[in-house]
Amino acid sequence: MSNADGTITWRQLHAEAVRRLTHDSLGDPAECEMDARRIIERASGFEGADYVLGLDEAATERGVHYFDVMLGRRLTGEPLQYVVGRWGFRTLDLLVDKRVLIPRPETESVAGWAISELEFLRPHAVTNERRLLAVDLGTGSGAIGLAIATECARVDVWLTDESPEALAVAQANLTGIGGAGTSVRIGVGSWFEALPAELAGTVDVIVSNPPYVADDDELPSVVRDWEPGSALFAGVDGLDDLRVIVAEASAWLHPRGSLVLEMAPMQVDAVADLARSAGFVDVEIRSDLTGRNRGVVARRVHRNGD
């Protein structure tokens, strides 16, 4: 499909990608079109407004090779996010690969809830002349914790995970946020075991998107076959890790602190009950942008409490 002079344009490669992706039924035509665009953007370096202007430019030999590799990977069913190697999360552009879960829109809502809790607590912290402290348990790519670090001023952040491989990705993403990263620390270990003991009783917000898929639940092959199972599955009812976090959180939270958790819609009532049983007095079920129940925000005192 090259031109008479042997060159090929990015527009021609885009058309080839759409044709091959559609033929392999990896999604509806609109999804295939978007996949093709993301692959071309990554291979060509043309993004945003430059993308349309660059489509009729001749593709470089290196760019064509990169395109072929990425398209080949996508045609095997590998998630687009891993194929292009980066994905947007709120204001961040994150490195993602098979060592970590793919950042999802519903988790952007969870990060937003955590940020709102921190902003609510800020005046009390300022009055007491201390910095706020947030912990992102099971951070994976670092998405939630790094969103907090970049969107909140005067907040110290801990990113934890029991997977050194995941933390290597989080470290790379931490490096990518520049000066905002100076307030971020990383700890390896299972849940609260990753934190220094001296942080007990001082954390303003604990936030987590833990594994919450039941062991026998069916998942789409694009998730089951590619994303790390250790970050997905959590026992017979999917609540194993959520139980641990809820039970141990109070010992780590500041007396006015909040716990922010993501889970499946059918789990919110059970987790809200767990939080109340653990002594949280102000417990809210939250919905994501699609209107589905997606999380629980639990506070140690009522919003108007001292």
N, C-alpha and C positions, 0 to 999 in steps of 0.2 A: 504493500500500500504506500510505498515511497513515491515521491515526485520524480519527474523526469531527470532532475539533477541529482537524484539519489538521497535527497533530504526528506525528512518527515516532520510535520509540525505537531505541536502539542495538541492542537484541535483534532488532528487525525488519530493521535494516540488515545485521546479522550473517547472518540467514537468507537475505537477498537475495544477499549475497556468496557464501555457500556454494552456493546454487542456480546462480548464474551461472558460478562457477568450475568446478563439477562438470559443467555442461552443456558447457563449452568443453574438457573433458577435460584440464585442466592438472595433474592428479594424481589419486591415489586419494582417496576421500572423506575419509580422515583428514587427508591433506595439505591438501585444500581447506578443511577445518574449521580447521586451524592457520593457514593463510594468512589466512582471514577474520578470525580472532581477532587476528592481528598488525596487520592493517589497521584493525580497529575500535579496538584499543588506541592506535594512533598517532593516529587521527582524534579519538578521544574524550578521550585523556589518562588514561583509567582503566587502570591496570596492576596486576598482582599481585592482592592480596586485594580491591582496589577494583573490579577488572574485573567480577566477578559482581554486585556491589552496584550498579554503574552501568549495567548492561544495560537496566534498565527506565526509565532516565532519558530524557527527551526529548532528541533530538539537536539541537544548535544548527545554525543555517543555515551558519555557517562550517565546522562539523564535517562536515555533509553534503557540502558542496562538496569538502572535503579527501578524504572517503571516495570520492566519485565519481571524483576524479582518480586516486587510488591504485588503485582497483579497475580503472579503465580501463587504466592502465599494466600492471597484472598480467595482464589479459586479452589483452594483446598478446604475452605471453610474457616480459616483462621479469622478471628475478629478484626474488623477494620482498625480498631484502636491499637492493637498490637502490630498490625502490618505497618501503619504509618509511624508508630513509636511514640506519638505524643497525643494528648487529648486535653481539651479545655475543661476547666472546673472553676466556676465563678469567674474570677479575674485571672486565674492561673493558666499557664500552658505547661502541663505536666508530662514528664517522661513516664510511659507505661509500657510494661511488657509482661510476659507470662509469670513473672515472679509476684505480681500483685493483681488484685481485682481491678477491673475497669471502673473508673469513676463514673457515677451515674447521676442523672438530674435529681432523683429523690434525695441523694446524699447532699446535694447542694442545699436543699431545704434544711437538712439536719445541721449543716455548718451554720446556716443563717440563724437557726434557733439558738445555737451555742453563742454566737456573736451577740445576739439580742440579750441573752442572760448576762454576758459580761458587761455590756453597756449599761444594763440596769444596775449592776453591782458597782460600777465605776465610782459614783459619788461617795459611797460608803468607804471605798478603798482610799480615795483621795483624802477624805476627812481623816483617815487613820494613817495617812502618809505611807502607804505601801502600794506596790505594784500588784496588779491582778495576776493570777496564775491559772492556766488552763492545761489540761492533760487530754491528749487524744490517744485513747487506748486502742491497740490493734490498728495502727495508723496506715499500714499498707504503703501506698504511694506517697503518703503524707498529706493527702488532699485536704482533710478537714483542718488539721492543725496548722498547715501552712496558709490556708485561707484566713484563719484567725490571726496569724502573725502578720499577714499583709494588710488586713482590713481593720485591725484594732491597734490603737496606740497604747504603749505602756502595759503590754501584756507579756509575761513570760510563758513559754509554751514547751511542754514535753511531748515528744512523739515516742510511743512505745510499740513494740511488736515482738513476738517470740521468734519470728523468722529473720535471721540475719540477711537473707536474700532480699526480703521485702525492705528491710531497713537500708540496704544499699541503694535501692531505688529512691527511698525517702531522702537519703543523704544527697543524692544527685539533684533532686528537686529542691532541697533546702539550699544548696549552692546556687541554684538558679534564681532565687528570690532576692539576692543581693543583701543590702543593709538590713532589711527586715528580718533576716535570718540570724542576726546576732543575739536575738532573745530566745532562740530555739535550742533545746537540748534533745538528745536521743538516748533512749534506754532500751536494752534488749531483755526480754523476759516475758513470762506469761502474765498478762494483766497487771495487777498492782505489784507483782514481784519485780517488775522492771524499774520501779521508782525508788529513790533514796528514802530511807526511813524517816529522815527529818522533814519530809514533805507532808507527813501525816497530819491531818487537821488544818492544812493551809490552802488546799486547792479550791479555787472559786468555781470552776466549771470542769466537770469530767464529761467528756463526750466520746461516744464510740459507735461505730458501725461494725458490730461483731458478727461472727458467723451466726446465722439464724435459720438455715435450711434444715429441715428434718432429714435424717439419713435416708429415708425411703422416698422422699419427694422426687417427682420427675422434674428435670430441668431441660430447657432447650439444649440441643447438642452444642450450640455455639458457646454456651456457658459451661456445661458439664465436661466437654472434651478439652477445653482450653484454659479455663480459669482455675487458680489453685484451690483444690478441694478443702484444704485446711482453713481457708478463709470463708468457706461457704457452709460446711456442714457442722451441726452442733447437737448431735444426739437424736433420740427417738422423736422428740417433739420440737427440736430446733432451739430449745431454751437453755441448754446446758451452760453456755457461756454467759448468757444474759442473767441467769440466776447468780452466778459467781460475782459478776460486776455489781448487781443490785445489792447483794448481801454485804459486800465489802466496801462499797463506795462511801458510806457515812464516816467511816474511820479516817478517810483521806480528805473529806470535804471540810472546808471552812464552815463554821456554824451557820453562815448565811448562804452556803454554796448550793449549786444545782447539778443535777445529773441529766444528761441529754443522750437519748438512745434511739437508734434506728432498729426497726424490725419489720416483719411481714404484717400485713393488715390484720390477719386473723390472730395475731399474738398480742396486740396492744392491750386488750383487757387483762390478760394473764399477767403481763409485765406491770401494768398499773397496780394490780393487786399485790404483786411482789414488792413494789416500791412502798405501798402503804404499810405492808406488814414489816418492812425494814425500818419503819419510823419516819418516812418522808410524809410531811403533812400537807403539802400542796402539790398535787399530781394532775398533770394535764395530758390528754391524748391529742396529738397533733396530726394534721393531714398534709400530704405533699401537694405539689402544684396541680396534680391531676384530681385532687379531692379524695384520694384514698388515705385511710389511716396509715401512718407510716412511722410514728415515733411516740415516745413518752418523754416529757420534761417533768422531773421530780425535784422539789425544793425542800430543804431542811426546815425552812420557816415559810409562813405565808408571805406573799409579796409585800404586805403592809407590816410584816413583823419586824421587831427590833433585832 
